[in-house]
């Protein structure tokens, strides 16, 4: 009778040692993946830096592009280009300040 059954009774709760072993195994696999370079190394600071950079570049490029197009349409020289470039920079810095003042 006992020889016909599998070694683990599925109806009984798992042993705490198995949970601990699985946790340690997952942690060791993650550390090994980081050591060998197969795991993505990205933390919150890197993500925030990328968001700040993309916001700044987006504001500069977006403001410049809108100003250049409006200068072409209205024939105002480079006045609107400079105005919208400054507005893009101000908007970018405003967004960066709001991003950096958020609590995690």
Beta strands, then each sheet from edge to edge (+ up, - down):
end
